[in-house]
Amino acid sequence: MRPNIDISHTLNGRVKDYAKQQDMALDEAYREVIETGLEAVEHPDGS
């Protein structure tokens, strides 16, 4: 089950800008941002 969370307009805009810069769909951009963030918190030392 996916959480229903509030995302600020500012944060959503940043992801939209990223998606546009990378020429990808918004859902792809959100997936990449989330996966990258999870990697960062699971492996904070970069390993």
N, C-alpha and C positions, 0 to 999 in steps of 0.2 A: 504494500500500500504506500502511495506517495503522500508526503505531508502537504497540507494546504497551508502555505505560508504567505504572509504579506511581504512583498518586495517593493521597495521605494521606487518612485518614478526615476530618480537619479540613478539607482543601481541598474534598473532595467535598461535605462538609456545607455549606460556604459557597456552593457552586454550587447545591446543592439549595435552600437558603434563598432565594437570588436567584431561582431558577425559581419558587418558591412566591410570592414577593413580586410577581413580574411576571406571574403566572398563565400560565406557559408550561411546556411539557414539558422534562424534564431535558436531552434531546438538543438542543433549541433553545437552552437556556441555555448549554450547553457550546459550541455553535457560535458564539453571540454573544460569549462571553468570549474564545474563541480569536481570532475575527476582530478584536475590539476590541484585543486584545493585539498582534496582528500589525500593525495600523495604528499603534499606539504605537511599536513598535520600528522599523518601516519609515520613519516620519515623526516622529521624536522632537521636532522643533520645532513640530509641529502643522500643518504645511503639507500 
